[in-house]
Amino acid sequence: MKNILLPTDFSQNSWNAIEYALRFLESAMCNFYVLHVNEKAENDTKAKFDELHKRIAITFPTQQNHHFFTIIHTNSFVESVREEVDEKKIDMIIMGAKGLTSKQSHVIGNYAENVITRVKCKLLIIPENATYKVFDEVAFPTDFSLASDIQTLAPIATILDKKNTSLRVLHINKVTNHLNQHQQANKALLEDFLDGRKYSFHFLSNDHIETAVENFTERKDIDLMIMAAKNLNYFKQILFHSNVDHISYHRNIPFLILHE
């Protein structure tokens, strides 16, 4: 039985994330903990939850594998998420990239950004225009500066082993794609982990990492992007920058964030 946390502010973006989660985990036995956080108590929260559960029942009338639990918190968002992750033994958080109070000029909203950086739990971020489909092409941007242990990378193996999925390991450098000895060692560890699975390495040079990612995701028709949370250099440039006018991957492609 998987334990999944679904933060919601009852926005359309939150619903899109919930619907994506239920389709993504359609065949899995899951406990879904639907969490609403508001530092000020709201009189209509129960009515909103009733409407949400009704919408789920109408959209997924035959689903028998999923069980839903309602949670309401009035303290800070991050502390509420962290508390539920610990108490409910959450396996994964699935949430929208942006909510009603998010930074609309950024790739992801402030809630999602805070969860990435302050909560150690596997996180699937669903952008506003994403619709679930089987993952044929998955991108894994990395600078090979940090080694990842097998347990952290395990979700990648699960995705690759379930379907006929290809992993595209993407390295982008502003100056040169030459790897130093430390990076080469980490690349070799990743190759050992991926042995027997469909994967390829791609080395690109570009002054703007987000532009290189945009071009790569379009060319390879990427369905999912996976990133290691401790790889902060790539995080800041792919997810936390504010120059979103010329990119579209943040609107269509889900991000799976892996924590140690």
C-alpha positions in Angstrom: 0.0 0.0 0.0 1.4 3.4 -1.1 0.8 6.5 1.0 0.5 9.6 -1.2 0.1 13.2 0.0 -2.0 15.5 -2.2 -1.8 19.1 -1.1 -4.7 21.2 -2.5 -5.9 24.8 -2.5 -9.0 23.7 -4.5 -7.7 25.5 -7.6 -7.9 24.1 -11.1 -4.1 23.5 -10.9 -4.6 21.4 -7.8 -7.3 19.4 -9.4 -5.1 18.8 -12.4 -2.4 17.4 -10.1 -5.0 15.1 -8.3 -6.4 13.8 -11.5 -2.9 13.2 -12.8 -2.0 11.3 -9.6 -5.0 9.0 -9.8 -4.3 8.1 -13.4 -0.6 7.7 -12.8 -1.2 5.3 -9.9 -4.4 3.8 -11.3 -3.3 0.2 -10.8 -1.6 0.7 -7.4 -3.2 0.2 -3.9 -3.0 3.7 -2.4 -4.0 5.8 0.5 -4.4 9.4 -0.7 -4.1 12.0 2.0 -5.6 15.2 0.7 -4.2 18.1 2.6 -5.5 21.7 2.7 -3.5 24.3 4.6 -4.7 27.7 5.5 -3.3 29.8 8.3 -6.8 31.3 8.8 -9.7 28.9 9.4 -12.2 28.9 6.6 -15.9 28.3 7.1 -16.4 26.7 3.6 -13.5 24.2 3.7 -15.7 21.2 4.4 -18.0 22.1 1.5 -15.0 22.4 -0.8 -13.8 19.0 0.3 -17.2 17.5 -0.3 -17.2 19.0 -3.8 -13.7 17.6 -4.4 -14.6 14.1 -3.3 -17.7 14.2 -5.5 -15.6 15.2 -8.5 -13.2 12.4 -7.9 -16.1 9.9 -7.6 -17.6 11.1 -10.9 -14.3 11.2 -12.7 -13.2 7.7 -11.5 -16.4 5.8 -10.9 -15.0 2.3 -11.0 -11.7 2.8 -9.0 -11.5 0.4 -6.1 -7.8 0.6 -5.3 -7.8 4.1 -3.8 -8.7 5.3 -0.4 -9.0 9.0 0.5 -8.5 10.9 3.8 -9.1 14.6 4.4 -6.6 16.6 6.4 -6.9 20.3 7.4 -4.0 22.3 8.9 -3.9 26.0 10.0 -0.2 26.3 10.5 2.5 27.0 7.9 2.4 25.1 4.6 5.8 23.5 4.8 5.5 22.5 8.4 2.1 20.9 7.7 3.5 18.9 4.8 6.6 17.9 6.8 4.4 16.8 9.7 2.2 14.6 7.5 5.1 13.1 5.6 6.5 11.9 8.9 3.3 10.9 10.6 1.7 9.1 7.6 4.9 7.6 6.3 4.3 9.3 2.9 6.0 7.7 -0.1 5.4 10.5 -2.5 4.0 14.0 -2.6 2.1 15.0 -5.8 1.2 18.6 -6.2 0.5 21.3 -8.8 3.4 23.5 -10.0 1.4 26.6 -9.2 -1.6 27.4 -7.0 -3.7 30.4 -6.4 -1.0 32.2 -4.5 2.1 31.2 -6.5 4.6 33.3 -8.3 3.0 33.3 -11.8 6.2 34.7 -13.4 8.3 31.7 -12.2 8.7 28.2 -13.5 7.2 26.7 -10.3 5.3 28.4 -7.5 6.6 29.2 -4.1 4.7 26.3 -2.4 6.3 23.7 -4.7 9.7 25.4 -4.4 9.6 25.3 -0.6 8.6 21.6 -0.6 11.5 20.8 -2.8 14.1 22.6 -0.7 12.7 21.9 2.8 10.9 18.6 2.8 12.9 15.4 2.2 10.3 13.3 0.3 9.9 12.2 -3.3 7.9 14.9 -5.1 6.1 14.8 -8.4 5.2 18.3 -9.6 2.4 18.6 -12.1 2.4 21.7 -14.4 -0.8 23.4 -15.5 -1.2 21.8 -18.9 0.1 18.3 -18.1 -2.2 15.3 -18.9 -1.1 11.8 -18.0 0.3 9.5 -20.6 2.6 6.5 -20.4 6.2 7.7 -20.1 8.1 6.8 -23.3 10.9 9.4 -23.0 12.3 10.5 -19.6 15.0 13.2 -19.2 17.5 13.2 -16.3 19.5 16.4 -16.2 22.7 16.1 -14.2 26.1 17.8 -13.9 27.7 14.5 -12.5 29.1 16.6 -9.6 27.4 14.5 -7.0 27.0 10.7 -6.7 23.5 9.3 -6.1 23.0 6.1 -4.1 20.9 3.3 -5.5 18.1 3.9 -3.1 17.7 7.5 -4.3 17.7 6.3 -7.9 15.3 3.4 -7.3 12.3 5.3 -8.7 14.1 5.7 -12.0 14.5 1.9 -12.2 10.8 1.4 -11.4 9.7 3.7 -14.2 12.1 2.1 -16.7 11.3 -1.5 -15.8 7.5 -1.1 -15.9 7.3 0.3 -19.4 9.3 0.4 -22.6 10.8 3.7 -21.4 14.0 5.4 -22.5 16.1 7.5 -20.1 17.9 10.4 -21.6 20.7 11.5 -19.3 21.4 15.2 -20.1 24.5 17.1 -19.2 24.7 20.8 -20.1 27.7 23.0 -19.6 28.2 26.7 -20.5 31.8 26.3 -21.4 32.9 22.7 -22.2 31.4 19.2 -21.9 34.7 17.7 -20.7 34.2 15.8 -17.5 36.8 15.9 -14.7 37.9 12.7 -13.0 35.3 13.1 -10.2 32.5 13.6 -12.8 33.7 10.6 -14.8 33.5 8.4 -11.7 29.9 9.5 -11.0 29.0 8.9 -14.6 30.4 5.4 -14.4 28.3 4.7 -11.3 25.2 5.8 -13.1 26.1 3.6 -16.1 26.4 0.6 -13.8 23.0 1.4 -12.3 21.4 1.7 -15.7 23.0 -1.4 -17.2 20.4 -3.5 -19.0 18.0 -0.7 -19.4 17.3 1.7 -22.2 19.3 4.9 -21.8 21.6 7.3 -23.5 23.9 10.2 -22.6 23.6 13.6 -24.2 26.2 16.4 -23.8 25.2 19.9 -24.8 26.9 23.3 -24.5 24.7 26.4 -24.0 25.0 29.6 -22.0 21.4 29.3 -20.9 20.6 25.9 -19.4 16.9 26.5 -19.5 17.1 27.1 -23.3 19.1 23.9 -23.8 16.5 22.0 -21.8 13.6 23.5 -23.8 15.2 22.5 -27.1 16.1 19.0 -25.8 12.6 18.3 -24.4 11.0 19.4 -27.7 13.4 17.4 -29.9 13.1 14.2 -27.8 9.4 14.7 -27.0 10.1 14.2 -23.2 7.2 13.0 -21.1 8.8 13.3 -17.6 11.8 15.1 -16.2 13.6 13.6 -13.2 16.1 15.5 -11.0 18.1 14.9 -7.8 17.2 17.4 -5.2 20.8 17.8 -4.0 21.9 19.0 -7.5 21.2 22.6 -6.6 23.1 24.1 -9.5 20.7 22.6 -12.1 17.7 23.2 -9.9 18.3 26.9 -9.7 18.6 27.2 -13.5 15.9 24.8 -14.6 13.2 25.3 -12.0 13.9 28.4 -9.9 14.7 31.0 -12.6 12.1 33.6 -13.5 12.7 34.0 -17.3 9.8 31.9 -18.5 8.7 33.9 -21.6 10.7 31.8 -24.1 10.2 28.3 -22.6 7.3 26.0 -22.4 8.5 22.8 -20.7 7.4 24.0 -17.3 3.8 24.1 -18.6 3.6 20.6 -20.0 6.2 18.2 -18.5 6.0 16.9 -14.9 9.0 17.0 -12.7 9.9 14.1 -10.4 12.2 15.3 -7.6 14.3 12.6 -5.8 15.6 13.0 -2.3 18.2 10.9 -0.4 
